C-alpha cells in the first residue's frame, strides 16, 4: 500500500503511573528525585502522544486523499 507508514513508538504499552512521595518522608532528596523522575516520565509520555498524533494526522490525510 502506497503511503502507509509504521509507527515505531511503543503506543501499545500505557505509560507507567507517576511515583508518589511517601507521606512520612522527611528527606528532601527523595522528594527532589521523585519530582525529577515524574517530570522525565511526563516528557516521555508526552513525546509518545505527540508522535502518535502526528502519525495519525499524516495517515488520515493520506486516507482522505485516496478515497
C-alpha positions in Angstrom: 0.0 0.0 0.0 1.5 3.3 -1.0 2.0 6.0 1.6 1.4 3.8 4.7 3.9 4.4 7.5 4.5 2.4 10.6 4.7 4.0 14.0 7.8 2.8 15.8 6.7 4.1 19.2 5.5 1.8 21.9 1.9 3.1 21.9 0.5 -0.3 22.9 2.1 0.0 26.3 0.5 2.5 28.6 2.7 5.0 30.5 3.5 4.0 34.0 1.9 5.8 36.9 3.8 8.7 38.4 5.6 8.0 41.6 4.1 9.1 44.9 6.1 10.5 47.7 5.5 8.7 51.0 3.7 10.9 53.5 6.1 10.1 56.3 9.3 11.0 54.3 11.5 13.7 55.8 14.2 13.5 53.1 14.2 16.4 50.7 16.5 14.4 48.4 13.7 11.7 48.0 11.2 14.4 47.2 13.5 16.0 44.6 14.4 12.7 43.0 10.7 11.8 42.7 9.8 15.1 41.2 12.6 14.7 38.6 11.6 11.2 37.8 8.0 12.2 37.4 8.9 15.1 35.0 11.0 12.7 33.0 8.1 10.2 32.8 5.7 13.0 31.7 8.1 14.2 29.0 8.5 10.6 27.7 4.7 10.1 27.6 4.2 13.5 26.0 6.6 12.6 23.2 4.8 9.3 22.6 1.4 11.0 22.4 2.8 13.9 20.2 4.4 11.5 17.8 1.3 9.3 17.6 -0.9 12.4 16.9 1.5 13.4 14.1 1.5 9.8 12.7 -2.3 9.6 12.9 -2.8 13.0 11.2 -0.5 12.0 8.3 -2.3 8.7 7.9 -5.7 10.4 7.9 -4.5 12.9 5.3 -3.3 10.0 3.1 -6.5 8.1 3.6 -8.7 11.1 2.8 -6.7 11.8 -0.4 -7.2 8.2 -1.6 -10.9 7.9 -1.0 
